[in-house]
Amino acid sequence: MTAPNYIRWFRDLSMSDLPLVGGKNASLGEMFQQLAPLGVRIPDGFAVTAPAYREALDQAGVWGELHRLLDGLDKRDTDALARVGARAREAVYAAPMPKAVETGIRQAWRELKEQFGEDLSVAVRSSATAEDLPTASFAGQHDTYLNIRGEQMLLDAVKRCQASLFTDRAISYRTDQGFDHFKVSLSVAVMQMVRSDLASSGVIFTIDTESGHPDVVFITAAWGLGENVVQGAVDPDEFYVHKPTFRKGFRSVLRKTLGDKQIRMVYAPGRTREPVVNRPTPKVDRARFCVADADVLELADAAIKIEDYYSRQAGVLRPMDIEWAKDGPDGKIYIVQARPETVASRRSGTLLEEFVLDGVGLVKAKGRAVGARVASGSVRLVTDARHLAEFKPGEVLVADTTSPDWEPVMKTAAAIVTNRG
């Protein structure tokens, strides 16, 4: 296979290429072609295709080792899951990159650098071939690397993304969803960085995530790069826009809530292994909204265009889960990912579920609820991932923060309480 078959530019991709480049890349290509002409900004970039991943594993002969590790794994054994995941990632990362793949990546990087200049940095993001389906989302299951500069850093980041097909959380999720570990491949997105470290970023849902009501655009925003919002590591600002009135020209922010925005992810100059870092957000920035109403309305406009397009393609309403970033230097807003929303949109429209407390107790703490359920159970304080094996199903998980790596345990918790202050 020649180098061009391992590299595909966004401008040449569409949703029909999902088996080749995965859900994230296919959607970026589709939007680059179809929605950019409507004013939806998409950063430029290219995909390292799924055959590049499979070719590396074929040449290294590691499929047998992966089968030995994964066949028969009981993901409920968190210690075994951690061991297997680590060994599987090591095996994939150790597989040498085929020369034709390396050549293709280097050539594509140089083309991007000619377009954007010597100061180019890119985001390197995983795109699995079974992800972002209408009934399942692999959001947060695989790795992302930000502020990648130079060819060598890029090659390493691509290999690390490929290895992240076997994160503990991805193995667990595929098992739950019934996906065959060996029928899912990993493509990689390489896209121009949006300098939201100098501005803000967040996530948009074209549906109310609490009630499932389809007539609102729900926008979250925080200072800095968007991984903190995506991973749930920060309490963001929240905004609601009413779609029917927006479409009629009455464009206003229906409701907004100030979030604490405790930390912001920014560039870490001089670092190669960890080129981004979290810093405490200054109090003055925590006390103000990180986007203006005009930005919120621009985001709502882009989100509605994206939902309308994908709904037309599907023939049914297709609520979307969208990631966005605002560039500090040029002040423009970019869409960096869009996928079908798979939680609120799957709730029954004829079933109302409501929880009511049947007693009164001493209130020991108050906070912001995500969801509207009521739960009880023994409390288990988990200070870091090393103590997850001590957690028992049905307990209330209490932690300073959680990460997608904790997914196998979080699914068994009666409730989750975090302190992100």
Backbone hydrogen bonds, N-H to C=O, Kabsch-Sander energy under -0.5 kcal/mol:
donor,donor_aa,acceptor,acceptor_aa,energy
5,N,2,T,-1.3
6,Y,3,A,-2.1
7,I,3,A,-0.7
7,I,4,P,-0.7
8,R,47,A,-2.2
10,F,45,G,-2.3
12,D,9,W,-2.0
13,L,10,F,-2.1
17,D,14,S,-2.2
18,L,15,M,-1.5
20,L,17,D,-1.2
21,V,17,D,-2.4
22,G,18,L,-2.5
23,G,128,A,-1.8
25,N,21,V,-0.7
26,A,22,G,-2.3
27,S,23,G,-2.3
28,L,24,K,-2.3
29,G,25,N,-2.5
30,E,26,A,-2.4
31,M,27,S,-2.7
32,F,28,L,-2.5
33,Q,29,G,-2.1
34,Q,30,E,-3.0
35,L,31,M,-1.9
36,A,31,M,-2.0
38,L,35,L,-1.2
39,G,36,A,-1.9
40,V,35,L,-1.9
41,R,39,G,-0.7
46,F,190,V,-2.4
47,A,8,R,-3.5
48,V,188,V,-2.9
49,T,6,Y,-2.4
49,T,47,A,-0.7
50,A,20,L,-3.1
52,A,49,T,-1.0
53,Y,49,T,-0.9
53,Y,50,A,-0.5
54,R,50,A,-2.2
55,E,51,P,-2.6
56,A,52,A,-1.6
57,L,53,Y,-1.7
58,D,54,R,-2.5
59,Q,55,E,-2.6
60,A,56,A,-1.8
61,G,57,L,-1.2
62,V,57,L,-1.5
66,L,62,V,-2.1
67,H,63,W,-2.5
68,R,64,G,-2.4
69,L,65,E,-1.9
70,L,66,L,-2.6
71,D,67,H,-2.6
73,L,70,L,-2.1
75,K,73,L,-0.8
77,D,74,D,-2.0
78,T,76,R,-1.3
81,L,77,D,-2.7
82,A,78,T,-2.2
83,R,79,D,-2.2
84,V,80,A,-2.9
85,G,81,L,-2.7
86,A,82,A,-2.2
87,R,83,R,-2.2
88,A,84,V,-2.7
89,R,85,G,-2.5
90,E,86,A,-2.1
91,A,87,R,-2.2
92,V,88,A,-2.1
93,Y,89,R,-2.9
94,A,90,E,-2.1
95,A,91,A,-0.7
95,A,92,V,-0.8
102,E,98,P,-2.4
103,T,99,K,-2.7
104,G,100,A,-2.0
105,I,101,V,-2.4
106,R,102,E,-2.5
107,Q,103,T,-2.3
108,A,104,G,-2.2
109,W,105,I,-2.6
110,R,106,R,-2.1
111,E,107,Q,-1.8
112,L,108,A,-2.2
113,K,109,W,-2.4
114,E,110,R,-2.0
115,Q,111,E,-1.4
116,F,112,L,-2.6
117,G,113,K,-2.5
120,L,117,G,-1.5
122,V,148,I,-2.1
123,A,191,M,-3.1
124,V,145,Y,-3.3
125,R,123,A,-0.6
125,R,189,A,-2.6
126,S,143,D,-1.3
127,S,187,S,-2.7
129,T,185,S,-2.4
131,E,128,A,-1.5
133,L,136,A,-1.8
136,A,133,L,-1.0
141,Q,138,F,-2.3
142,H,138,F,-0.5
145,Y,124,V,-2.9
148,I,122,V,-2.6
154,L,150,G,-1.9
155,L,151,E,-2.6
156,D,152,Q,-2.1
157,A,153,M,-2.5
158,V,154,L,-2.4
159,K,155,L,-2.0
160,R,156,D,-2.2
161,C,157,A,-2.3
162,Q,158,V,-2.4
163,A,159,K,-2.2
164,S,160,R,-1.3
165,L,162,Q,-1.3
166,F,163,A,-1.9
167,T,164,S,-1.6
171,I,167,T,-2.5
172,S,168,D,-2.4
173,Y,169,R,-2.5
174,R,170,A,-2.6
175,T,171,I,-2.0
176,D,172,S,-2.3
177,Q,173,Y,-2.4
178,G,174,R,-0.9
178,G,175,T,-0.6
179,F,174,R,-2.3
183,K,180,D,-1.8
184,V,180,D,-0.5
187,S,127,S,-2.4
187,S,185,S,-0.6
188,V,48,V,-2.4
189,A,125,R,-3.7
190,V,46,F,-2.9
191,M,123,A,-2.4
191,M,189,A,-0.5
192,Q,44,D,-2.7
193,M,121,S,-2.5
195,R,193,M,-0.5
196,S,194,V,-3.0
198,L,195,R,-1.4
199,A,196,S,-1.5
201,S,222,A,-2.3
202,G,324,W,-2.0
203,V,220,T,-0.6
204,I,322,I,-3.2
205,F,218,F,-2.9
206,T,320,M,-2.0
208,D,213,H,-2.8
209,T,207,I,-0.7
212,G,208,D,-2.6
216,V,213,H,-0.6
217,V,241,V,-2.8
218,F,205,F,-3.3
218,F,216,V,-0.5
219,I,217,V,-0.6
219,I,239,F,-2.8
220,T,203,V,-3.0
221,A,237,D,-1.9
222,A,201,S,-2.5
224,G,196,S,-0.6
224,G,199,A,-2.1
225,L,265,M,-2.6
228,N,225,L,-0.8
229,V,226,G,-0.7
230,V,226,G,-2.3
231,Q,227,E,-2.7
232,G,229,V,-0.9
233,A,228,N,-2.6
234,V,228,N,-0.8
237,D,221,A,-2.9
238,E,257,T,-2.5
239,F,219,I,-2.5
240,Y,255,R,-2.6
241,V,217,V,-2.0
243,K,215,D,-2.5
243,K,241,V,-0.6
246,F,242,H,-1.9
247,R,243,K,-2.7
248,K,244,P,-1.0
249,G,246,F,-1.6
250,F,245,T,-2.2
251,R,249,G,-1.3
252,S,250,F,-0.8
254,L,240,Y,-2.2
254,L,252,S,-0.6
255,R,240,Y,-1.2
257,T,238,E,-2.6
261,K,235,D,-2.8
264,R,279,R,-2.5
265,M,223,W,-0.6
266,V,264,R,-0.5
266,V,277,V,-2.8
268,A,275,P,-2.7
271,R,268,A,-1.8
277,V,266,V,-2.6
279,R,264,R,-2.5
281,T,262,Q,-2.7
285,D,282,P,-0.9
286,R,282,P,-2.0
287,A,283,K,-1.6
288,R,285,D,-1.1
296,V,292,A,-2.0
297,L,293,D,-2.4
298,E,294,A,-1.8
299,L,295,D,-2.6
300,A,296,V,-2.5
301,D,297,L,-2.2
302,A,298,E,-2.2
303,A,299,L,-2.6
304,I,300,A,-2.5
305,K,301,D,-2.0
306,I,302,A,-2.3
307,E,303,A,-2.8
308,D,304,I,-2.8
309,Y,305,K,-2.2
310,Y,306,I,-2.4
311,S,307,E,-2.4
312,R,308,D,-2.2
313,Q,309,Y,-2.1
314,A,310,Y,-1.8
315,G,311,S,-2.1
316,V,311,S,-0.7
321,D,339,R,-3.4
322,I,204,I,-3.1
322,I,320,M,-0.5
323,E,337,Q,-2.3
324,W,202,G,-2.3
325,A,334,Y,-2.4
326,K,200,S,-2.8
327,D,332,K,-3.0
328,G,195,R,-2.0
331,G,327,D,-1.9
334,Y,325,A,-3.1
335,I,41,R,-3.1
336,V,323,E,-2.1
336,V,334,Y,-0.6
337,Q,323,E,-1.2
339,R,321,D,-2.1
341,E,319,P,-2.4
346,R,343,V,-1.4
347,R,344,A,-1.4
351,L,348,S,-0.6
352,L,350,T,-0.5
353,E,351,L,-0.5
354,E,352,L,-0.5
355,F,372,A,-0.6
364,K,362,L,-0.7
369,A,367,G,-0.6
371,G,369,A,-0.6
380,R,396,V,-2.9
382,V,380,R,-0.6
382,V,398,V,-2.8
383,T,381,L,-0.6
387,H,384,D,-2.1
388,L,385,A,-1.6
390,E,387,H,-1.5
391,F,388,L,-1.7
394,G,412,T,-2.7
395,E,392,K,-1.8
396,V,378,S,-3.3
397,L,395,E,-0.6
397,L,415,A,-2.5
398,V,380,R,-2.4
398,V,396,V,-0.5
399,A,417,V,-2.2
406,W,403,S,-2.4
407,E,404,P,-1.9
409,V,406,W,-1.2
410,M,406,W,-2.6
411,K,407,E,-1.9
412,T,409,V,-1.8
413,A,410,M,-1.2
414,A,395,E,-2.3
415,A,395,E,-0.7
417,V,397,L,-3.2
419,N,399,A,-1.2
420,R,418,T,-0.6
